[in-house]
Amino acid sequence: MDAQFRALFNAGYTEELYRRYLADFFRRCDCPTDMQIAETPVFLPAKLRERCERAGAEILAQLCDPVRIRHMRAAIPQRWYTPGETALPTFCIIDFALTEDSNGELAPKLIELQGFPTLIAYETMQRDAWNDALQAVDGLKLDWTCWFSGLTRDAFIGLAKRVILGDKAPENVVLMDFDPPAQKTYPDFTASKALFGIDAVCPTSLFKRGRRLFRKADDGKDVRVERIYNRVIFDELERKSVTLPWDFRDDLDVEWTPHPNWFWTWSKYSLPFLDHPAAPRATLLSHLDELPANVTEGFVTEHYVLKPLFSFAGAGVNVSPTAADVAAIPEDQRAGWCLQEKIAYAPALQAADGGSGVKVELRMIYLRPDDAPEFTLAQNLCRLSRGAMMGVDHNKKHRWVGSSIGLWPANGMS
């Protein structure tokens, strides 16, 4: 990481600085969060940003290849197939582990990808809170950015509004997720209300008249839903046996951002179709004729991870699978799992507490308005870990871990 800024931050860090930052962050989101919030931003130097930008652009180009897309559409279950699929999604996220290359330099390795939204409003508030907090640290009293492609804060908000709202009025656009107040991502929903003027609603609260969807406004009036900012994790609907008063398979007069089919098409399911130095080798279990030689019965492998394709926050991931674990996946579920080459994170960030180095995951966030032929690399988020995996369950005993954001000076001095 950027050694100069890291040294200045660690020297100036205090618990009071962290408390003030958290209070400001929660105030901006108008909501506290259950998510673990790291004590530090991630200072991203120009060379590392350039490597991640280049790898992300090359991987995204492969994802947009029509031939690959035709193969990846096999991931869409018929029970969730939604009519009116768009040529490309409006969102793409590419997650990179920061690893060490043969020259000892930080390099990106693909961990996950999705044609699905992420915490863009939340991260805007996180950048704003860190930007203000850093003004109290000697040597860091700069204007900090988290936006790529030359975007300013205002330009990013304008781009995000085009992607989320399209040409619709905010009252006719909803952010849709199951039981929004119960989601750990709820602070992003309240931040989205502040930035984009949209309400978060549960899909169970929508109702259909003909081909149209409606919701109840606070005053009890029926308001037509013309566009849906789709945040539904289908795995949650299935696990909780949720019954909807409408069906994703209905031919509805509604716009989607992104269209639900991309949740499946661009996902971990895409990993075996990629051919890039930053992409780990991955094989769908349904396509696995025989196990690699170093996955043997009774021995824990150090070379592969076993992943369910459509779970989130690390749920179900086996970081040390055996042949027995692979064999235990039922035949009718094997298309929903992959065996992936294990990636070794670098201890990329040195925390001020002097403990072990912190592992960093960088999420590159791409946006594409309906009328744009290409994506814009717009924003980032970071996750920090000292545990076996990135999820909260693996980091409960650690500090300097959790939600963070990559920053660099807006004047380009890094």
N, C-alpha and C positions, 0 to 999 in steps of 0.2 A: 504494500500500500504506500501511499505518499508519505515518505519518512518525515519530511519537514513538518507537514500539518499534523501528523500523528504525534510527533514529539511535543509540539506546542499544545495540542489538546490534552495529552496525558499530563503535562506539567501544570496546566491550568484547571484540571478537573477537580470538582468538589461535589460532595453529595448534595449540597444546596443548589448547585448548578443543575443537577439532574432533577431535583424536585421542582425547581422553577420551570424547567423545560416540560416536564410531564404535565404540570398544572396548565401551562399555556396550550399544550397540545390538546388536552382534554377540553379546554374551553373552546378552542377553535372547532373541534368536532361536535361540540355541544353534547358530549356523551363520554363517560369513562369507558375503558375497554378492559375486557378480560384477557386480551392478548398480552404476551410478555413483551415489554418495550425495552430495547437495549439502551445501555447507558451512553452510547456513542453513535455518531454517524459514521459512515464509511467514506474516507477520503479517497476518491478514485483518480489516480494519475492519468495523464493523457495517453500514454502508451498502452496501458491496460484497457482504457475505454476504446481505443482504436482497434485493439485485437478483438474485443467483444463485439463491437459494431460490425466488423468485417465478417466474423464467424456467424453472427446473427443474420446478416443480410444474405449470406450464402446458403444457410439452412432454410431461411424463409423462401428463397427462390426455389429450392427443391420442394418445399411444401406446396408451392403454388403450381407446380408442374401438373398439368391436366391428367397425364397418365398415372402419376402417383395418387392423385386425388381419386381417380376411379377405383383404384385398389383399396384406398383407405376408407372409402364409403362403406365397405363391408362391415365396419365397426358399428354402424347404426342399427340398433335393435328395431325390429318392426313395430314393437309395442310403443316406441317413442318416435317413430319416423314422422316428421312434421312436413306438411306440404309447403311449396313455395320457397325451396332452398335457393339461396343466393350463390352467385358464382364464387365468391370469396367471403370470409367472415369480416366483420367490422373491427374485431379485436384479435390480436395474437400476442401471446406471452411466451417467451423463451427463457428458461431458467438455466443459468450456468453455475456450476461449481467452480470456484477458483482453485486451480491446482498448480503444481509446480512442473515446468517443462524440463527437458534435459539440460538446459542452460541455467537452471535455477531461477527462472523468471516466472511470474504469475501468468497463467494461461487459462482460458475458459474451456470447460467440458460440459456438454449438454446433459442436464439432469431430467428435464421434463419440458413439455410444451403443451399449449392449449389454444384452441380457437375460441377463447372464452374471456370474459372481463376479469379484472383484478381491482385492487384497491386504489384507483387513480385519484379519487377525491381525498381519501385518507392520507395518501402519500403527499398530496399537495399541502395539506395541513401539517404533516410531519416536516416537510421541507421548511415551511414558514416558521414553525416553532423552533427548529434548529437554527435557522438563519438568524432569528432574534437572539437565541441563547448564546450563539457564538460571538456576538458583539461584546460579551463580557469577558472573553478570553484574549489575552495579549497575543498579538500576531495573527489572530483569526477574525479581526473586525473587517470582514469583506462581505460582498454580496455573493451569496452561494446559490448555485443552481443545481437542479436534478434533471434538467430537460435537455434532450438531445436535438439534433437537426437544427440548431440555431434558434430554437423556440425560447421565447420569454414566457413568464408566467401568464400574461394576458393572451399571448398567441396560443399557448397550450390550452387554456380554458376555452378559447374560441374553437379550436380543433375538437376538443372533447365534446362541446355542445353540438357540433355538427354530427358527430358520431352517435351521440346518445339521443338527441332530440330530432335529428333530421330536419324536416321543415314543419314539425308539429309544435303546437303550444305545450308548455310544460304540464299543464293540467290534464292533457290527453296522453301523456307519457307516464309510464310507471316503471319503477325498479321492482322487479318481481323475484322474490325468494320465499321459501317456506318459512312461516312464522318469523318475520324479520327481527323483532326485538330479541328473540332467543339466539340469534346468530352471533358468533364471535366477531363477524365482520360488520355488525350493526353500526359502529362508529363511521364506517365508510358510507353507510346509507344516510346517516344524519348529515355527514359532510356533503354528500351528493345533493341533499335537499338544499343546503346552503349555497352550493355553487351552481346547481343546474335547475333548482326549483321543482324537483320531482319527488313524489311520495313513494315510499317503500310499501309494497302490498304483498299479501300472501296469495298464491294462486287459488286457494280455496275460497277467497273472498270475491273473486271475479265471477260474473254470470253472463250467460249468452242469450242473445236475441237474434234469431236467424244466424247470420254469419258474423255478427258483431259481438264484441266483448264490452262489458260495462263494469264499473265499480261504484260504490256508494261514497259520495263526498261527505265531509264532516257535517254539512248541513242537511244530509239525508237525500240529496238529489242524486239521480243516476247520471254518471259522467261516462261518456264513451272513452274506451281505451283504444287509441289509434296506433300506438307504438309501445313495444315492451322491451325494456332494458333487461335482458334475461340473465338472471344470476342463479337460477335453480340448479342445484346439484341433484341429478336424477337418482343417484345412489341413495340420497336421503329420503326421497319420496318412496322408493322401494322398501328401504329398511323399516320405515314407519307405516307402511301400508296405507299411504295417503290416497283418499278418493277425491277426485276433483269434480266440480260441477260442469266441467267442459273437458275436452280431450285434446292433447297435443296433436293428435292425428286429424282433428277437424280441419276443414278448409275454411279458415277464418279470414275475415277482412281486417287484417292487422299486420303491421310491420314489426319485424324482429331486429334487435341489435344486441348481440349477433343472433343469426338464425340458430335455433336449438340443435340442428343436425351437426353443426361444427363442434359442439361439445364432444362428440364422439369421433368425428373424422380427424380433427387435429388434436391429438392426445398422445398418451404413451403408446397407443396403438400405432402411431406414425413412426416410432423409433426404428423398427426393423427396415423401413423403406428409405432411410436416409443413408447417404454415403458421403461422409465428411470427417476430416481428422478430429473435429471437436465432438463428434457424435460417438458414443460408446456402441460396441456391438450388442445387438439385442435380437432375440428370437421369440416369436409367439410360441407358447407351449403347443398350440394346435399344429404348428409347423415344425416342431422339434422331433426329428427322427431318432436321435440318440443324444445322450447327455455328453457335454464336454468331458474329456478324460480326467480333469481335475475335480469333477463332482462325483464322488464315489460314496457308496453306501456306508453310512456310519461316520463319515468324516465331514467336518464343517469346511466348506470351501471359503477361501479367501479371495476368490476371483470373480464371483457373481453375486447378484442380488435377485430375489424372486419378487416380482411386483404385480399387484392387481392393477389393471389398466385404468379403472374408473373410480378410484377412491382418492380422497384428498387428505392433506396434512399427514401423510405418511402412514395412513391406516392400512394395515394388512401387509406392509412391506417386510420381507424376511431378509435381513442383511447377511445371514450366514446359512443359506439353505443346503440341505443334503439331498441326495438322490431320493430318499424316502419322502422328503417334503415335496419335491417336484411330483413324484408319483401319486401323492395324496390328493392332488387337485383333480376333481372328477372330470371325466372325459367331456361332459357337456358344458364345462366351465373353462376349459383350457384355452379357448380363443380369447378369454378375458384376462389372461395372465401372460407375462413375458419373463424370460431369463435374460438378465442384462449384465454386461461387464461392469464390475465394481469400479467405482471412481474414488481415488484417494484425494481428499481435500487437503490443501496446504494450510498450515497454521498462519494464515495470511495477515491477521490483525493482532497487534500486540496491545492488550488492554492495560489500563493504568494500574490495575491491581497487581501486576507483576506475575500473574498466573500463566498457565499454558496459553499458547497462541489460540486465537479464535478462528474457527472455520467460517467462510463467507460464501453465501449463495447470492448471485446477482440476477435479478429478473429484469429482462429487457421487455418493454411494453410498447407494442406497435398499435397504431390506430389507423383506420381507413373509413372515411365518410362514404356513404352510399354511392356518391357520384365520382369517387376517386378510383383510378385504375390501380394504384399502388398504395402500399402501407407507408406510414411515416413512423420512424423510430422516435418515440415521444418522451418517455419517462422511465424511471426505474424504481425498484424497491430492493431491499436487501434483507436477508435473514442470517442471523449469526448463531453459531452453535459451538458448544464444547462437549456435547454428548455424542452418542453413537449415530444419531440422526438429527435432522433439523427440527423436528416437531417438538412442541412444548413438553410432551410426556417424557422426552429424552433429555430435557434440560432443566428440570425442576430444581435441581440442586446447584445450578450454576448461575453466575452473574455475568454481565456483559454479553448477554445472548438475547435472542428474540428479534422483534421487528425493528428494522432500521432502514436507512436510505443512503444511497450513494450521492455524494456532493463533490463539487469542484467549483473554483472561483468563476463567476459569470464573465469576468474579463479575460478568461483563458490563460491565466498566468501559470497554471499547473502543467 
